[in-house]
Amino acid sequence: MKRRTLIQSAGGSALGALGLLGAGFPLVGRTQDRFAKYKGQTVVMSIPAHPHYDAMAKLLPEFTKLTGIKVETDRLAVPRMKDKQLLEMAKPSGDYDLICYVVMWKGEYVKKNLIQELEPFFKNAALADPDYDFKDVVPRYVDNIGLVGGPKGYLPGPGAKLYGMPYGAETSILAYRRDVFSKLNLKAPETYAEMERLLPVLKDKAGMGALTSRGQAGHQCVHAWLLHLNPLGGKVFDDKWKPIFNNEAGVKALKTLKLISDTGPVGVPGYGQGEMITSFLQGQSAMYLDSSLIFGQVNDPAKSKIAGQVSYVVHPKGTRYSSQSGGLGLAIPKNAKNSDAAFLLMQWLTSKAQDKAVCKIGGVPTRNSTLKDVDMVRQYPEFITLQQQLGYSDPDWRPIIAEWDEINIQALGVVISEALTGKKTPEEALNGIVPKVTDIMKRGGYIKA
């Protein structure tokens, strides 16, 4: 196969060494029956080129060995992945049985009737693992990534339904070079005011960029701006869906991002997530403020030059503490050929044992039991900071409506980039795009014309 990767069963994988073979489902009685019906089926899975899913791929042979269910992965860059998913899920019978999606897509996929509600699967005694412990999954991640309906159409509450499970979920965290800060007699910033004072000092004295950041036009620079908008007290819309992102908080957030770009490593206005992470791992910046995805990569000798030199603190406080809630989830297409087998794979990957297993090989945690596990905390002491950070994680830090992708990429993603490159002032950029965003919201029926 050229396009897809067929995951072969292999007994000598990393999990064998970790003693986790078959973990996640007890191999007795009803559990054996749960898999027997689906032995020989193939689950075709759409996944991104992403560190968490690179780690996940190492677990899949154990699933096949345990269940007899084969897994094929179709691995694409995120923008291409969405295009391919929309194409396949629009067919009467598509190629995909299980998809990874970015949180912003959930509302669009449900509105277009492309993915299945998950509650019927979890209530099916023939499929559901009685030891799964759904409540152990970090609630903020479930709310943000999994639910559609309810207040605003994407938050928990009356009418909300579960359409996906978090897998590759994130919140924002501040990582900093402990060795650099010690040499310069500096301390990690606890507030935005402290961070902004630090940026020019680090740029001048550290011999590297102060803070790495995304800045690439489209989703990437909007993500970076939102990281600062929420802690600084801003929102994209008011309660009646009127754009308010151009108010004082929105402008302040963009000015902060511009300062970060100007004092950061060379090239921030062109950085996507990968370039932003690499600049920190390769010693080109003294601080990192973005996804908790960084944890597994800092100590990976194939990617990092800074192992053993990094410490973590919570996202600095602006007018309030707040942090990203987002990342990736798993969903089952409406037109999947092997829906039940796909659910079994989803359930296995997100189980307690496999959550720990994927973290041990570079993935990110989704469960509270993983974050509090003594052995895991010993390996990843940053989980202590992550537990604290999750208390500030905001499921509403961006509006996850079906129209968000258009606003994100074609409106805000254009003007924020223009502000970072100096083509427009932050005020000009944000004020100028309000009419276009308002038109999109009127077209979507949120604002009455």
N, C-alpha and C positions, 0 to 999 in steps of 0.2 A: 504494500500500500504506500502510495506517495503522499497523499494528502492527510490521511489519518494515521495514527499510531495504534497498532493493536498491542494491548498490554498482555504479555505472556505471563502465565503463572510461574513463579520462581521461589523455591524454598529457601534459598540462601540470601535473601534480601536483608536490608538494614533492620527490618522488624524482627527477623529471626534472631539477630544478635541482641536485640533489646528485650527479647522474651515476650513479644506482644502478638505472636502468631494467634490468629483467630479471636483476638480480643474484641470486645464490643458486643458479641452475642454468645451466650453460654451454649455450648454444643450438646444440648440434651433435648429430648422430647420434642416439644412443639417447634423449637428453633430449627432442628433438622428438617422438619416438615415444611417450615416457612420457605426454605430455599429449594427444596427438592423439585417443586413444580416448575421452577424457572431455570434449572440446570441446562446449560447449552444455549440459552439465550444470550444475545449480545446487546449491551447497552452502549449506544453511541453518545459521546459526551462532548459538548462544545466548551472549550476552556481557553483562557487567555494565556499569552506569554507573560507570566507573572510569577514571582518567587514562591508565593504560597502554593500555587498549582504545580510548580516544578517539584516542590516537596511532596505534594499529594500524589503525584504520578508514581513515586517510589512505594506508596502504600498499596496501590491497586493490585499487584500480583497476589497479595495476601487475600484480598477480597475474592478473587477468582479461585484461589486454592480452597478457601472456606466454602464457597457457595456453588462453584461450577458455572457462575455467570461471567461471561467474558466482557471486557471493557475496551472500547476503542475511543481514543481521544482525537479530536480535531482542534489543534492548537493554532490560534491566530492572534495577531495584534488586536487590541481592544476595539478600535474603530471598525476594522474588517470583520471582527467577530459579530458585532451587532448587525451589520449589513447582511451577513450570511444567516444569522438567526432569523431575522425578519423574513428573508427569502424562504427559508426552510419551513418556518412555522406558518406561513401563509398557504402552503400546499395542502391538499387533502390528506396526504401522508408524507411527512417530512423525514429527513435523515436523522434528526436528533431525538434522543430519548430523555436526555438530561442536559440542561444548559447552565453555565455560569453567567450571571448578569451583573452589571454595575447597578448600584442602588437607584441611580436616576432613571433607569429604564423600567422600573417595576410598574409605575402608573400607566405608562404607555402600553406595556405588554398586556395588562389587565383590561384596559380600555378597548384594545383591539381584540380581546378574547383569545389570546394566544397561549396562556399558561393556565395550569389547573390549580384549583384550590387544594390545599394539602390536608385539611382537617379530615376528609373522608379516608385518606390513607392512614393517618394516625389512629383513627377509630376502628380500623379494620383489624380484628384480632388475628386474622391469618397473616398479616404483614407486620403489625406493630410490635416492636420489642418492648416487653413489659419493664425492662430495666433501663429504658432510654432516659428517663428523668428530664422531661422537657423543661421544667422550671429551672434546671441548672444552667441552661443556655442563657448567656448574659441578656437580661430583658431589654436593655437599650438597643442591642443589636437586633433582636427580634422585632422590636417596634419599628426601627428605622429601615431595616432591610426586608423584613418579611411581610409586613402588614400593608394592605391596601383597603381603603374605605375609611370609615370613621371620620373624626374631625379633619377638615381640609382635604380629605380623600387619601391621606397617607399616614395617619397617626392612630394610636390605639383609642378605643372608645366604641360606642354603639355603631354597628355596621361594619366594623373592621374585620377582615378575613385574612387568613394566612395563605400566602401564595408562594413563599420562598423561605429557605432556611439560610441564616448567615453562615458563610464559609469563606474566609479571607476578609473578615470584618476588621474595621480599623477605628481608632480614635487618634487624635493628634497628641503628640508628646514632644517635649523639648529635650534633645540630646546635645551634649556639649563636650568638647575636648578637655578633659580634666587636667591633662598635662599642660596644655596651653594656658588655661585659666590659672593654674598654680604658678607657672613661670611669670605671669604678668600680675600676680596677686589680685586676681579678679574673682568675683563670685557669680554664680549663675543667676540670671535675672528672675525675680519673682513677679514683676509687674511690667506692663508695656513701657512705662516711663523709664525704668531701669534698662530694659532691653534696647530702647532707642538711643539711650546715652552710650551703651556699650558698642553699638555698631561701628561708629567711626573710630573708636579706640582700637577695636580689634582689627579693623581694616588697616589702620596706620601701624600698629605695633606687632601684630601676630604673624605677619608675612604670608597671609592667606585671606580669603574672603571671610567676612564676619559671619553671615548666616546664609546658607544655601536656600533656594526657593524655586518653585515652579514659576515660569513666566511665559511659556509658549502660548501663542494666540489660541483662543478657543477654551475648551474645558479646563486646561491646565492652569492658565492665569486666573480664571474665575475661582477655581478651587483655592488658589493661594490667597486671593482677596477675601473669600468667605472665611478662611481661617482667622482673619483679623476682624472681619465685620462683626461677628457674633460676640467675641469678648469685649469689643469696644462699644457694645450696646445696640448694634444695628440689626436690621432685618431687610429682606428683599421686598416684601409686601406688608401692608397693614392688614387688619382683620377683614377688610372688604376687598382685598386683592389689588389695591391701588399701589403702584410702585413707590417705595420710599427709600430705595437704595441710594438716592442722590442727596440724602439729608446730611447733616453734620457728621454722623457716625460713618456713613458710607464714604464720604470724602476723606475723612481721617484714616479709614482703613486703607484706601488707595494711596494716600500719601505715605503711610507706613510701609506699604508694599514697595513703593517707588524707592524709599530710603533703603530698604532691604536689598533691592535690586542694584542700586548704585554702590552699595558697600559690600556686596556679595562677590562671589567668584565671577570671573569674566564669563559672560554668556548667559546670565540668568534670563534675559528676555526670550531666549530660545530654548530654555530648559523645559522638558517634560518631566514626569515623575522619575524616569530612569536616570536621566542626566543629573537631576537634582540630588538623588541618592548617591550616585557615583562620585559627585564632587566632594561629598562629605566622607565617604569611605576611602577615597584616595588622598585625603589630607589637604583638600583645597579650600575647606571652610572650617571655621571653629565651632559653629553651631548648626543645628538642624531642627526645624520646627515643622513637623508634618506627621505623616502616618506612622503608627506603631509598627508598621511593616518593617521598619529599620532593625528591630531587635535581632532577628535571626541572621541578618546580613553583616552586622558589625563584626562578629567573630568568625566569619567565613573567610579563611585564608585565600580562597580563590577570588574573592571580591574586595577584601578590606585590607588596608595598611594600618588600621588604627585599633586593632583588637587590644583590649586591656587598657585603653586610654579614654574610654567614654563613660560618662555618667548621665543620669536622667533625672529630670524634675518635671512637675506638672506644667501644662501650658500656662504662660504668664497671665496674670490678671489685668484686665482693662478696667472697665466699669463693673465687670463681673467676671467670675470664672466661667469659662465655656470652652468646649472643644468639639472637634469634628465627630460625627457619628456617620459612618458610611462604609464603603468598601464593596465587597462582592458577596453574592448569594447564589444558591442553587434552586432551580425551578424545573418543573416537568411540563413540557409543551402539551397543548391540547391534542395535537396530532401525533404524539409519540406512539411508536409501534409497541414498545415494551414498557408501559408506564409502571407496572408493579415492580418489575426488576429494577427500574430506574429509582423508584422510591427506596427499595432495599439498599441500593448503593448510597443514596443520599443519607439514609438513616445510619448506615454503617460509618460513613465518613464523618458525620457530625456526632457520633457517639462519644462517651466519656473517654474510652480507651484510645480511640483514633484521634481525638482532639489533642491528647497528650503526645501521641506518636508523631503527629505532623509537626508539633512544636519542637520536638527533639531533633528534627532534621531540617529546621529552617522555616517552618510555617508560623502562623499566628494563632493565638488562642481564641476560642469562641465560648468557652464554658467557665463558670465560676470555680468549679472543682479543679480545673487545670491551673487557674490563677492562684489558688490557695494550696495546691499540693506542695508538700514540704520539699520533695525531691526536685520538682520543677522550679520552685523559687530558689533553691540552691544553685541550679544551673542558670536560671534567669532571674537574678535579684531585681531586675527592672520590673518584674511582674507586680512588685509591691507598689511601685509608682503607678503602674497601669490600673491597679485596683482603685487607687485614689482618683485617678483621672476619669475613670468611667462614671464616677459620681457626678461629674460636671459635663459629661457628654450629652449633647443636645440633639435629640431625634429630629428636631425641626430647624436645624441649622441651615438647611436650604429647602425650598419648596419642591417636593418630589411629585409634581403633577406631570401629566402627559406632555404638556407644552414646554417643560423645563429644558429639554435637550435643545430645542430651537432657540430659546432665550439664552441658554448657556453658551452655545457655540456661535450662533449667528448674530447675536446682539451684544450681550455683555462681554463675551469672549473676544470681540473685535475691539471695542473701545478701551477695555482695560489694557490690552496689549498696546494700543496707541498711547496710552498714558505712560506705560513703562518705557517705551522707546522715545518719549518726549515729543511725539507728534501733537498731543493735546495735553492740557492741564487736567488734573483729576476732576476738577469741577466741570470743565468742558466735556470731558469724556462721559461722565455719568449723567449730567443734565441733558446732553444731546441724544442719548439713547432712550430716554423715558417715553417719548411718543411711540417709538417702534415697539417697545415692550407692552405699552398700554394697548396698542392695536392687536398684538398677539393675544392678550388676555381678553379683549372684547370678542375676538374671533372664537376663542375657546368657551365663551359664555360666562366667564368669571365676572366681568364688568359689563353691565348693560349699556348699550350704545345710547 
